[in-house]
Amino acid sequence: MQRFEKPITVANDIVVGDAKPFIIAGPCAAESLDLCLEVAGHLKELSDKLNFSYIFKASFDKANRTSANSYRGPGLMEGLNMLNTIKTDLDLPIITDVHESSHVDEVAAVVDMVQIPAFLCRQTDLLVAAGKTGKAVNIKRGQFMAPADMQYAVEKVMETGNSNVSLTERGASFGYHNLVVDFRAIPTMRQYCPVIFDVTHSVQQPGGEGGSSGGQKEFAPYLARAAAAVGVDGFFVETHPTPDKALSDGPNMIPLKGMEEFLTEVLKYHNR
């Protein structure tokens, strides 16, 4: 099975698809600047200690929450201001989600990598707008999409002249409130571009707690090690100092204090 032809550059010396491990991590939502600074600062220290490339992630808007009453985030302007502070104060590259084409240019003015949410991975206008920014674009595979069909999402971005595209695997729908990872998806999608494994959303239980999603974070280390063994170019992990108090996706997060142990173990398998 073929592999993509070249790695992609995110920012400065951050490359997805070369030998150095690549981690996207942060809280699900940008709940506050203090939270983002705490998480980003801790993970930056770990990146130096464990020798991985790091990009900070938090969302200014979680537009696909289960319930209309769920917390969505600080909004576009406040959220981008938070992300810009993280970028400048900690000298870190940034990734965040975009849900609407009209937001893409404003987001791209701040971030280094634009992320397309899984539910929107077929939205042509959104993919084209992201590609036209010239920024690296990370497309999450929809839970409903065959891995081989993600080549067309990649092509939509590349046809803008932007070849800095990656895909993220995050499990497939398996009945109600359940996701299952088919690890054949990783080598299949790596034919088209580098592939990142979304550790924590793969153990999510969409809508599994009534008006919100549940999760089985106890299985996250097992899936991460399996993805590393299969061969993946990076990992996406959501983390929080107190996941039980997180305003979004707490049930599937890795506690911040456990990230060093978690990443140390995962990187053993990745570096073999």
Backbone as CSV, one residue per row, in Angstrom:
resi,resn,N_x,N_y,N_z,CA_x,CA_y,CA_z,C_x,C_y,C_z
1,MET,0.848,-1.191,0.000,0.000,0.000,0.000,0.888,1.248,0.000
2,GLN,0.588,2.190,-0.900,1.395,3.399,-0.995,1.233,4.280,0.241
3,ARG,2.234,5.165,0.441,2.162,6.157,1.492,2.280,7.536,0.857
4,PHE,1.761,8.554,1.532,1.833,9.909,1.017,3.270,10.262,0.632
5,GLU,3.399,11.217,-0.306,4.707,11.510,-0.877,5.594,12.359,0.018
6,LYS,5.004,13.306,0.786,5.855,14.178,1.598,5.132,14.635,2.854
7,PRO,5.900,14.970,3.900,5.288,15.508,5.118,4.698,16.894,4.847
8,ILE,3.975,17.433,5.818,3.431,18.778,5.692,4.015,19.664,6.784
9,THR,4.157,20.932,6.471,4.700,21.903,7.415,3.569,22.702,8.030
10,VAL,3.557,22.772,9.360,2.532,23.537,10.069,3.055,24.931,10.374
11,ALA,4.167,25.019,11.077,4.753,26.314,11.421,6.184,26.087,11.889
12,ASN,7.055,26.995,11.488,8.451,26.940,11.922,9.030,25.551,11.678
13,ASP,9.415,24.845,12.737,10.000,23.516,12.579,8.991,22.414,12.877
14,ILE,7.696,22.758,12.920,6.666,21.766,13.209,6.262,21.077,11.912
15,VAL,6.528,19.793,11.835,6.254,19.018,10.625,5.426,17.794,10.998
16,VAL,4.399,17.513,10.207,3.598,16.308,10.400,3.990,15.319,9.315
17,GLY,4.438,14.136,9.746,4.779,13.117,8.773,6.263,12.816,8.693
18,ASP,7.086,13.466,9.543,8.491,13.086,9.580,8.709,12.153,10.772
19,ALA,9.953,11.933,11.149,10.237,10.934,12.184,9.848,11.397,13.584
20,LYS,9.800,12.709,13.824,9.546,13.214,15.174,8.064,13.115,15.509
21,PRO,7.706,12.601,16.685,6.292,12.513,17.069,5.636,13.899,17.095
22,PHE,4.355,13.923,16.777,3.595,15.165,16.682,2.340,15.039,17.533
23,ILE,2.114,16.003,18.414,0.966,15.951,19.322,0.151,17.235,19.205
24,ILE,-1.150,17.089,18.993,-2.107,18.184,19.139,-2.813,17.938,20.465
25,ALA,-2.839,18.926,21.347,-3.469,18.700,22.649,-3.908,20.014,23.266
26,GLY,-4.949,19.912,24.087,-5.479,21.057,24.812,-6.864,20.721,25.325
27,PRO,-7.526,21.669,25.954,-8.900,21.433,26.401,-9.831,21.426,25.200
28,CYS,-11.009,20.866,25.352,-11.970,20.851,24.243,-12.357,22.281,23.879
29,ALA,-12.896,23.004,24.839,-13.326,24.382,24.624,-12.379,25.344,25.341
30,ALA,-12.227,26.527,24.770,-11.408,27.564,25.405,-12.229,28.204,26.524
31,GLU,-12.322,27.507,27.642,-13.197,27.944,28.734,-12.753,29.277,29.319
32,SER,-11.437,29.468,29.452,-10.891,30.716,30.001,-9.434,30.816,29.589
33,LEU,-8.901,32.031,29.628,-7.494,32.213,29.293,-6.598,31.514,30.307
34,ASP,-6.964,31.576,31.593,-6.140,30.932,32.623,-6.048,29.428,32.386
35,LEU,-7.172,28.808,32.038,-7.158,27.370,31.764,-6.248,27.068,30.580
36,CYS,-6.405,27.823,29.505,-5.599,27.583,28.307,-4.113,27.758,28.592
37,LEU,-3.760,28.777,29.349,-2.354,28.999,29.687,-1.797,27.859,30.532
38,GLU,-2.597,27.382,31.486,-2.151,26.269,32.335,-1.883,25.015,31.513
39,VAL,-2.839,24.668,30.663,-2.705,23.450,29.860,-1.573,23.588,28.857
40,ALA,-1.547,24.698,28.141,-0.519,24.899,27.112,0.881,24.935,27.715
41,GLY,1.023,25.609,28.858,2.339,25.693,29.500,2.851,24.334,29.935
42,HIS,1.964,23.529,30.517,2.364,22.195,30.972,2.768,21.312,29.793
43,LEU,1.990,21.368,28.726,2.287,20.523,27.577,3.532,20.978,26.834
44,LYS,3.788,22.275,26.831,5.036,22.754,26.217,6.240,22.201,26.978
45,GLU,6.159,22.193,28.307,7.246,21.617,29.103,7.428,20.137,28.774
46,LEU,6.317,19.424,28.631,6.400,17.996,28.297,6.997,17.779,26.908
47,SER,6.685,18.680,25.982,7.215,18.517,24.622,8.738,18.621,24.616
48,ASP,9.271,19.489,25.453,10.728,19.590,25.564,11.315,18.358,26.253
49,LYS,10.633,17.902,27.288,11.132,16.772,28.070,11.064,15.463,27.291
50,LEU,9.967,15.252,26.553,9.739,13.979,25.868,10.083,14.033,24.379
51,ASN,10.466,15.214,23.899,10.930,15.385,22.522,9.844,15.086,21.484
52,PHE,8.744,15.824,21.575,7.737,15.758,20.525,7.377,17.172,20.079
53,SER,6.911,17.285,18.833,6.423,18.559,18.325,5.016,18.781,18.866
54,TYR,4.719,20.020,19.263,3.450,20.285,19.946,2.715,21.464,19.332
55,ILE,1.417,21.295,19.145,0.540,22.376,18.720,-0.651,22.419,19.678
56,PHE,-0.970,23.615,20.158,-2.045,23.784,21.140,-3.390,23.864,20.442
57,LYS,-4.383,23.173,21.032,-5.738,23.187,20.490,-6.761,23.554,21.548
58,ALA,-7.648,24.458,21.193,-8.860,24.725,21.967,-9.857,25.340,20.999
59,SER,-11.139,25.145,21.249,-12.182,25.628,20.347,-12.842,26.891,20.881
60,PHE,-13.017,27.881,20.007,-13.746,29.085,20.405,-15.251,28.875,20.333
61,ASP,-15.673,27.840,19.552,-17.095,27.530,19.441,-17.256,26.046,19.164
62,LYS,-18.001,25.366,20.019,-18.354,23.966,19.784,-19.770,23.962,19.202
63,ALA,-19.837,24.094,17.886,-21.125,24.299,17.229,-21.930,23.016,17.063
64,ASN,-21.360,21.872,17.436,-22.057,20.597,17.228,-22.352,19.878,18.547
65,ARG,-22.594,20.659,19.616,-22.948,20.035,20.886,-24.276,19.296,20.772
66,THR,-24.458,18.272,21.605,-25.672,17.470,21.560,-26.911,18.317,21.821
67,SER,-26.860,19.140,22.847,-28.001,19.959,23.253,-27.737,21.432,22.990
68,ALA,-28.792,22.158,22.641,-28.671,23.605,22.444,-28.331,24.324,23.741
69,ASN,-28.530,23.651,24.880,-28.251,24.254,26.185,-26.819,24.022,26.655
70,SER,-26.051,23.243,25.906,-24.670,22.935,26.304,-23.748,24.128,26.039
71,TYR,-22.689,24.209,26.827,-21.693,25.274,26.664,-20.994,25.128,25.323
72,ARG,-20.883,26.233,24.591,-20.271,26.193,23.267,-18.882,26.811,23.224
73,GLY,-18.591,27.740,24.103,-17.290,28.386,24.071,-17.432,29.887,24.181
74,PRO,-16.308,30.613,24.156,-16.340,32.056,24.359,-16.772,32.849,23.136
75,GLY,-16.878,32.220,21.989,-17.224,32.925,20.766,-16.006,33.302,19.952
76,LEU,-16.247,33.772,18.735,-15.176,33.994,17.768,-14.130,34.992,18.245
77,MET,-14.537,36.214,18.566,-13.555,37.256,18.856,-12.806,36.999,20.161
78,GLU,-13.551,36.699,21.242,-12.892,36.433,22.526,-12.018,35.190,22.426
79,GLY,-12.525,34.174,21.739,-11.756,32.938,21.603,-10.463,33.145,20.819
80,LEU,-10.533,33.886,19.729,-9.324,34.145,18.946,-8.325,34.995,19.730
81,ASN,-8.825,35.907,20.540,-7.923,36.696,21.394,-7.180,35.792,22.373
82,MET,-7.904,34.811,22.965,-7.250,33.849,23.866,-6.177,33.065,23.124
83,LEU,-6.526,32.564,21.943,-5.581,31.749,21.184,-4.364,32.565,20.767
84,ASN,-4.583,33.815,20.412,-3.463,34.665,20.031,-2.530,34.927,21.216
85,THR,-3.104,35.043,22.419,-2.287,35.215,23.617,-1.423,33.991,23.871
86,ILE,-2.022,32.809,23.740,-1.255,31.564,23.894,-0.114,31.529,22.875
87,LYS,-0.425,31.880,21.653,0.568,31.835,20.576,1.741,32.762,20.853
88,THR,1.438,33.990,21.270,2.503,34.988,21.450,3.231,34.831,22.777
89,ASP,2.487,34.582,23.869,3.119,34.498,25.184,3.944,33.226,25.353
90,LEU,3.476,32.116,24.792,4.164,30.845,24.966,4.928,30.398,23.721
91,ASP,4.818,31.175,22.653,5.510,30.856,21.404,5.138,29.451,20.922
92,LEU,3.824,29.230,20.825,3.320,27.932,20.396,2.469,28.076,19.136
93,PRO,2.535,27.101,18.229,1.595,27.078,17.115,0.205,26.692,17.615
94,ILE,-0.833,27.085,16.887,-2.220,26.944,17.322,-3.054,26.277,16.236
95,ILE,-4.000,25.434,16.677,-5.020,24.871,15.791,-6.380,25.081,16.448
96,THR,-7.395,25.363,15.635,-8.761,25.417,16.150,-9.725,25.034,15.039
97,ASP,-10.968,24.706,15.428,-11.995,24.295,14.467,-12.631,25.498,13.792
98,VAL,-13.058,25.305,12.548,-13.938,26.268,11.894,-15.193,25.525,11.428
99,HIS,-16.344,26.156,11.647,-17.615,25.538,11.263,-18.292,26.258,10.103
100,GLU,-17.878,27.492,9.849,-18.508,28.290,8.808,-17.445,28.924,7.909
101,SER,-17.721,28.945,6.616,-16.771,29.524,5.666,-16.486,30.986,5.973
102,SER,-17.484,31.696,6.494,-17.326,33.127,6.769,-16.330,33.413,7.885
103,HIS,-16.002,32.388,8.695,-15.059,32.569,9.802,-13.620,32.241,9.424
104,VAL,-13.428,31.598,8.277,-12.132,31.001,7.971,-11.009,32.031,7.921
105,ASP,-11.211,33.147,7.245,-10.127,34.120,7.100,-9.739,34.737,8.437
106,GLU,-10.727,35.043,9.288,-10.421,35.595,10.610,-9.645,34.595,11.451
107,VAL,-10.052,33.340,11.388,-9.364,32.298,12.146,-7.943,32.105,11.628
108,ALA,-7.792,32.073,10.309,-6.477,31.836,9.708,-5.484,32.956,10.011
109,ALA,-5.990,34.147,10.329,-5.102,35.252,10.673,-4.396,35.031,12.006
110,VAL,-4.936,34.095,12.828,-4.378,33.821,14.153,-3.692,32.461,14.213
111,VAL,-4.349,31.438,13.688,-3.871,30.070,13.889,-2.853,29.661,12.835
112,ASP,-2.184,28.536,13.103,-1.218,27.966,12.172,-1.789,26.780,11.415
113,MET,-2.879,26.228,11.944,-3.502,25.058,11.330,-5.010,25.180,11.510
114,VAL,-5.747,25.029,10.422,-7.204,25.121,10.451,-7.776,23.705,10.501
115,GLN,-8.696,23.466,11.426,-9.265,22.126,11.568,-10.718,22.089,11.093
116,ILE,-11.012,21.080,10.281,-12.373,20.848,9.800,-12.995,19.755,10.658
117,PRO,-14.093,20.052,11.379,-14.721,19.038,12.235,-15.222,17.840,11.439
118,ALA,-15.315,16.703,12.117,-15.700,15.457,11.454,-17.042,15.566,10.744
119,PHE,-18.025,16.179,11.391,-19.349,16.271,10.789,-19.370,17.130,9.529
120,LEU,-18.312,17.925,9.296,-18.286,18.861,8.175,-17.249,18.487,7.120
121,CYS,-16.749,17.269,7.170,-15.631,16.894,6.306,-16.009,16.793,4.834
122,ARG,-17.308,16.822,4.522,-17.743,16.797,3.120,-18.150,18.181,2.613
123,GLN,-18.079,19.205,3.459,-18.565,20.531,3.094,-17.570,21.221,2.161
124,THR,-17.860,21.201,0.888,-16.922,21.676,-0.122,-16.506,23.126,0.095
125,ASP,-17.473,24.017,0.330,-17.135,25.433,0.475,-16.201,25.663,1.658
126,LEU,-16.425,24.929,2.751,-15.586,25.075,3.934,-14.174,24.569,3.662
127,LEU,-14.059,23.434,3.010,-12.750,22.868,2.684,-11.972,23.776,1.729
128,VAL,-12.653,24.303,0.733,-11.995,25.184,-0.236,-11.548,26.485,0.435
129,ALA,-12.405,27.039,1.276,-12.033,28.271,1.987,-10.817,28.046,2.873
130,ALA,-10.783,26.917,3.569,-9.631,26.599,4.412,-8.368,26.440,3.567
131,GLY,-8.485,25.753,2.443,-7.339,25.561,1.575,-6.783,26.862,1.042
132,LYS,-7.660,27.798,0.715,-7.229,29.070,0.126,-6.454,29.947,1.102
133,THR,-6.554,29.674,2.389,-5.787,30.466,3.361,-4.293,30.210,3.254
134,GLY,-3.928,29.066,2.697,-2.516,28.685,2.647,-2.012,28.058,3.925
135,LYS,-2.841,28.063,4.971,-2.461,27.434,6.238,-2.621,25.917,6.125
136,ALA,-1.913,25.190,6.990,-2.109,23.746,7.058,-3.554,23.456,7.443
137,VAL,-4.128,22.403,6.862,-5.529,22.053,7.093,-5.599,20.619,7.600
138,ASN,-6.235,20.435,8.760,-6.440,19.102,9.320,-7.921,18.756,9.214
139,ILE,-8.221,17.673,8.516,-9.609,17.254,8.291,-9.894,16.015,9.122
140,LYS,-10.865,16.117,10.000,-11.262,14.936,10.766,-12.188,14.055,9.920
141,ARG,-11.920,12.757,9.919,-12.782,11.841,9.169,-14.143,11.752,9.850
142,GLY,-15.198,11.948,9.076,-16.539,11.813,9.619,-16.801,10.390,10.078
143,GLN,-17.530,10.257,11.167,-17.845,8.944,11.718,-18.647,8.090,10.734
144,PHE,-19.170,8.720,9.713,-20.026,8.086,8.708,-19.294,7.854,7.394
145,MET,-18.006,8.219,7.333,-17.267,8.194,6.067,-16.358,6.970,5.967
146,ALA,-16.353,6.340,4.793,-15.366,5.289,4.530,-13.987,5.918,4.439
147,PRO,-12.971,5.302,5.041,-11.628,5.894,4.992,-11.154,6.224,3.588
148,ALA,-11.409,5.349,2.624,-10.945,5.591,1.254,-11.604,6.816,0.643
149,ASP,-12.810,7.163,1.087,-13.507,8.319,0.519,-12.951,9.648,1.013
150,MET,-12.079,9.618,2.031,-11.485,10.866,2.513,-10.488,11.454,1.514
151,GLN,-10.098,10.659,0.512,-9.212,11.209,-0.523,-9.864,12.391,-1.231
152,TYR,-11.198,12.378,-1.325,-11.880,13.454,-2.035,-11.903,14.741,-1.218
153,ALA,-11.964,14.610,0.098,-11.851,15.787,0.963,-10.452,16.392,0.837
154,VAL,-9.441,15.531,0.812,-8.065,15.989,0.643,-7.907,16.699,-0.702
155,GLU,-8.483,16.125,-1.739,-8.370,16.717,-3.069,-9.012,18.099,-3.138
156,LYS,-10.139,18.285,-2.419,-10.798,19.590,-2.438,-9.877,20.685,-1.913
157,VAL,-9.101,20.363,-0.893,-8.145,21.332,-0.355,-6.965,21.484,-1.303
158,MET,-6.415,20.381,-1.772,-5.228,20.441,-2.621,-5.496,21.148,-3.945
159,GLU,-6.728,21.098,-4.428,-7.049,21.768,-5.692,-6.984,23.289,-5.572
160,THR,-6.883,23.809,-4.342,-6.681,25.251,-4.156,-5.206,25.621,-4.273
161,GLY,-4.346,24.621,-4.447,-2.910,24.848,-4.490,-2.233,24.647,-3.152
162,ASN,-2.989,24.229,-2.155,-2.475,24.018,-0.796,-2.298,22.520,-0.565
163,SER,-1.059,22.075,-0.448,-0.797,20.644,-0.253,-0.544,20.284,1.208
164,ASN,-0.640,21.266,2.114,-0.413,21.007,3.540,-1.696,20.509,4.189
165,VAL,-2.013,19.256,3.944,-3.259,18.657,4.423,-2.956,17.399,5.222
166,SER,-3.660,17.223,6.328,-3.593,15.979,7.100,-5.008,15.508,7.390
167,LEU,-5.137,14.227,7.695,-6.414,13.637,8.083,-6.323,13.148,9.519
168,THR,-7.447,13.139,10.208,-7.487,12.622,11.578,-8.524,11.521,11.685
169,GLU,-8.095,10.397,12.227,-8.981,9.256,12.476,-9.574,9.379,13.867
170,ARG,-10.909,9.214,13.983,-11.556,9.360,15.281,-12.705,8.358,15.508
171,GLY,-12.619,7.207,14.809,-13.608,6.161,15.037,-14.808,6.290,14.117
172,ALA,-15.558,5.200,14.026,-16.749,5.148,13.176,-17.972,4.808,14.023
173,SER,-19.120,5.323,13.622,-20.356,5.035,14.349,-20.644,3.535,14.312
174,PHE,-21.012,3.002,15.457,-21.301,1.574,15.571,-22.556,1.443,16.424
175,GLY,-23.698,1.540,15.792,-24.939,1.574,16.562,-25.077,2.925,17.241
176,TYR,-25.937,2.975,18.235,-26.193,4.223,18.942,-25.188,4.444,20.070
177,HIS,-24.734,5.688,20.238,-23.895,6.090,21.368,-22.581,5.327,21.431
178,ASN,-22.071,4.880,20.297,-20.846,4.094,20.357,-19.997,4.331,19.116
179,LEU,-18.686,4.366,19.318,-17.725,4.473,18.237,-16.752,3.306,18.322
180,VAL,-16.310,2.842,17.161,-15.315,1.772,17.097,-14.229,2.200,16.113
181,VAL,-12.979,1.967,16.477,-11.865,2.300,15.585,-11.500,1.069,14.760
182,ASP,-11.571,1.227,13.454,-11.091,0.211,12.526,-9.691,0.649,12.098
183,PHE,-8.674,-0.022,12.589,-7.311,0.445,12.363,-6.842,0.284,10.925
184,ARG,-7.643,-0.377,10.079,-7.336,-0.383,8.646,-7.457,1.021,8.069
185,ALA,-8.200,1.898,8.762,-8.396,3.260,8.268,-7.077,4.029,8.196
186,ILE,-6.159,3.741,9.125,-4.927,4.527,9.180,-4.054,4.286,7.953
187,PRO,-3.669,3.042,7.608,-2.867,2.878,6.386,-3.634,3.247,5.122
188,THR,-4.956,3.079,5.139,-5.750,3.477,3.972,-5.626,4.973,3.730
189,MET,-5.812,5.779,4.771,-5.784,7.232,4.602,-4.372,7.771,4.450
190,ARG,-3.380,7.032,4.933,-1.990,7.486,4.794,-1.500,7.403,3.350
191,GLN,-2.314,6.841,2.467,-1.984,6.908,1.045,-2.088,8.332,0.521
192,TYR,-2.929,9.141,1.173,-3.247,10.467,0.646,-2.486,11.596,1.330
193,CYS,-2.197,11.428,2.623,-1.536,12.490,3.391,-1.214,11.935,4.781
194,PRO,-0.479,12.687,5.605,-0.233,12.235,6.976,-1.535,12.050,7.754
195,VAL,-1.508,11.124,8.711,-2.705,10.808,9.501,-2.409,10.970,10.989
196,ILE,-3.304,11.654,11.661,-3.251,11.873,13.105,-4.335,11.019,13.746
197,PHE,-4.047,10.432,14.883,-5.056,9.630,15.578,-5.636,10.422,16.738
198,ASP,-6.948,10.599,16.719,-7.657,11.314,17.775,-7.971,10.323,18.897
199,VAL,-7.152,10.363,19.918,-7.244,9.385,21.004,-8.538,9.539,21.794
200,THR,-8.850,10.753,22.195,-9.935,10.938,23.159,-11.325,10.952,22.518
201,HIS,-11.452,11.473,21.290,-12.770,11.404,20.654,-13.098,9.991,20.196
202,SER,-12.086,9.155,20.052,-12.342,7.765,19.668,-12.971,6.950,20.791
203,VAL,-12.878,7.451,22.029,-13.525,6.759,23.151,-14.771,7.516,23.617
204,GLN,-15.183,8.486,22.822,-16.399,9.236,23.125,-17.639,8.364,22.892
205,GLN,-18.693,8.649,23.617,-19.997,8.016,23.397,-20.976,9.128,23.043
206,PRO,-21.119,9.424,21.733,-21.915,10.580,21.311,-23.349,10.534,21.829
207,GLY,-23.737,11.579,22.535,-25.093,11.647,23.087,-25.366,10.620,24.156
208,GLY,-24.317,10.005,24.694,-24.488,8.864,25.592,-24.947,9.206,26.995
209,GLU,-25.000,10.497,27.323,-25.466,10.891,28.653,-26.675,11.819,28.548
210,GLY,-27.617,11.396,27.710,-28.821,12.200,27.536,-28.537,13.397,26.664
211,GLY,-28.476,14.584,27.250,-28.236,15.803,26.487,-26.784,16.111,26.267
212,SER,-25.881,15.201,26.621,-24.453,15.402,26.393,-23.787,14.070,26.078
213,SER,-22.544,14.137,25.626,-21.828,12.918,25.262,-21.093,12.325,26.451
214,GLY,-21.042,11.011,26.479,-20.263,10.311,27.487,-18.915,9.910,26.914
215,GLY,-18.209,9.061,27.643,-16.912,8.612,27.164,-16.335,7.539,28.056
216,GLN,-15.379,6.792,27.508,-14.704,5.716,28.244,-13.200,5.953,28.172
217,LYS,-12.749,6.970,28.916,-11.346,7.372,28.824,-10.388,6.291,29.296
218,GLU,-10.887,5.302,30.031,-10.000,4.232,30.480,-9.434,3.422,29.312
219,PHE,-10.115,3.480,28.145,-9.631,2.746,26.977,-8.681,3.569,26.108
220,ALA,-8.535,4.861,26.386,-7.698,5.733,25.552,-6.259,5.233,25.421
221,PRO,-5.585,4.823,26.514,-4.203,4.358,26.358,-4.065,3.153,25.436
222,TYR,-5.045,2.253,25.479,-4.981,1.051,24.643,-5.091,1.412,23.159
223,LEU,-6.042,2.284,22.833,-6.217,2.680,21.439,-5.018,3.480,20.939
224,ALA,-4.467,4.334,21.794,-3.308,5.133,21.387,-2.110,4.247,21.079
225,ARG,-1.866,3.247,21.931,-0.743,2.343,21.691,-0.966,1.534,20.419
226,ALA,-2.213,1.124,20.179,-2.519,0.373,18.960,-2.271,1.224,17.720
227,ALA,-2.706,2.484,17.765,-2.483,3.376,16.621,-0.995,3.590,16.376
228,ALA,-0.224,3.745,17.460,1.218,3.921,17.324,1.854,2.699,16.674
229,ALA,1.382,1.520,17.065,1.938,0.286,16.515,1.579,0.119,15.040
230,VAL,0.376,0.531,14.667,-0.052,0.437,13.270,0.791,1.366,12.399
231,GLY,1.113,2.528,12.936,1.894,3.513,12.198,1.071,4.752,11.940
232,VAL,1.270,5.769,12.750,0.506,7.001,12.638,1.483,8.167,12.781
233,ASP,1.113,9.318,12.250,2.049,10.438,12.203,1.927,11.386,13.378
234,GLY,0.884,11.253,14.157,0.712,12.111,15.318,-0.529,11.733,16.090
235,PHE,-0.735,12.428,17.202,-1.857,12.124,18.092,-2.584,13.415,18.470
236,PHE,-3.888,13.296,18.607,-4.750,14.386,19.058,-5.327,13.954,20.405
237,VAL,-5.131,14.785,21.436,-5.558,14.415,22.787,-6.204,15.624,23.457
238,GLU,-7.392,15.445,24.015,-7.981,16.504,24.819,-7.699,16.234,26.293
239,THR,-7.316,17.312,26.994,-6.910,17.177,28.384,-7.389,18.386,29.176
240,HIS,-7.476,18.211,30.496,-8.044,19.253,31.367,-7.546,18.969,32.782
241,PRO,-7.283,20.009,33.576,-6.836,19.766,34.955,-7.867,19.001,35.775
242,THR,-9.146,19.255,35.532,-10.235,18.571,36.241,-11.311,18.170,35.234
243,PRO,-11.122,17.037,34.549,-12.078,16.645,33.511,-13.526,16.581,33.988
244,ASP,-13.748,16.216,35.238,-15.123,16.128,35.745,-15.811,17.491,35.774
245,LYS,-15.007,18.570,35.735,-15.578,19.917,35.755,-15.473,20.601,34.386
246,ALA,-14.939,19.904,33.401,-14.810,20.486,32.063,-16.192,20.792,31.495
247,LEU,-16.284,21.868,30.743,-17.567,22.296,30.201,-17.907,21.598,28.891
248,SER,-16.982,20.802,28.370,-17.228,20.051,27.138,-16.300,18.850,27.092
249,ASP,-16.855,17.674,26.799,-16.083,16.439,26.557,-15.296,15.911,27.750
250,GLY,-15.662,16.297,28.968,-14.949,15.810,30.143,-14.844,14.296,30.251
251,PRO,-15.913,13.524,29.940,-15.854,12.072,30.140,-14.812,11.334,29.313
252,ASN,-14.317,11.935,28.238,-13.317,11.227,27.439,-11.926,11.859,27.503
253,MET,-11.735,12.842,28.397,-10.444,13.532,28.484,-9.427,12.794,29.350
254,ILE,-8.145,13.025,29.047,-7.055,12.575,29.902,-6.780,13.679,30.926
255,PRO,-6.744,13.372,32.225,-6.401,14.416,33.210,-5.031,15.003,32.920
256,LEU,-4.895,16.310,33.076,-3.637,16.986,32.755,-2.468,16.396,33.543
257,LYS,-2.690,16.069,34.822,-1.608,15.524,35.650,-1.171,14.138,35.178
258,GLY,-2.002,13.469,34.364,-1.653,12.148,33.856,-1.060,12.154,32.464
259,MET,-0.894,13.343,31.874,-0.437,13.405,30.487,1.013,12.938,30.313
260,GLU,1.868,13.207,31.274,3.262,12.771,31.121,3.347,11.250,31.063
261,GLU,2.680,10.586,31.983,2.690,9.117,31.976,2.050,8.579,30.701
262,PHE,0.924,9.167,30.316,0.211,8.725,29.121,1.085,8.863,27.880
263,LEU,1.669,10.038,27.671,2.461,10.277,26.472,3.765,9.484,26.474
264,THR,4.365,9.321,27.636,5.591,8.525,27.728,5.347,7.109,27.230
265,GLU,4.245,6.525,27.662,3.916,5.152,27.257,3.593,5.073,25.770
266,VAL,2.792,6.022,25.273,2.404,6.003,23.862,3.625,6.187,22.966
267,LEU,4.507,7.097,23.332,5.658,7.386,22.488,6.655,6.230,22.449
268,LYS,6.638,5.373,23.460,7.474,4.165,23.398,7.109,3.335,22.172
269,TYR,5.820,3.225,21.919,5.354,2.425,20.787,5.570,3.170,19.475
270,HIS,5.372,4.486,19.505,5.554,5.274,18.282,6.997,5.280,17.824
271,ASN,7.924,5.279,18.754,9.346,5.423,18.417,10.037,4.115,18.093
272,ARG,9.318,3.006,18.151,9.964,1.722,17.857,10.307,1.590,16.376
